[in-house]
Amino acid sequence: RPSGAGQPVLEEGPECPGPEEPCGRGGRRLRTAFSAEQISTLESSFQRQQYLGAAERRQLAGRMRLSEVQIKTWFQNRRMKLKRQL
């Protein structure tokens, strides 16, 4: 895992030649590598409440120095993980 936790990292695939040559419209999406501290905070928030409102998402994003979209996506993915486990 990269040391720049919480920062996007390039994820390459067979359809994407490399970071110097973006593919498709705007290139490949970047993947966020969350730090252990960020995951812990997100998990504890998820235990309290599986769905965040806009205000809570803004507050959490500001506190964790992540974008609201990253928070929203993490919660969506976590809910799907819980659904698969059940």
CORPEGI-V291221 format. One line per field, one symbol per residue. phi: phi as a letter, one per 20 degrees, with the letter a starting at -180 (. if undefined). A space follows every 10 residues. Layout:
phi=???
This chain:
phi=.fffgndfcf decfedfrff cfdmennefe dedeffffff ffffffffbf cdefffffff fffelcefff fgffffffff fffffe
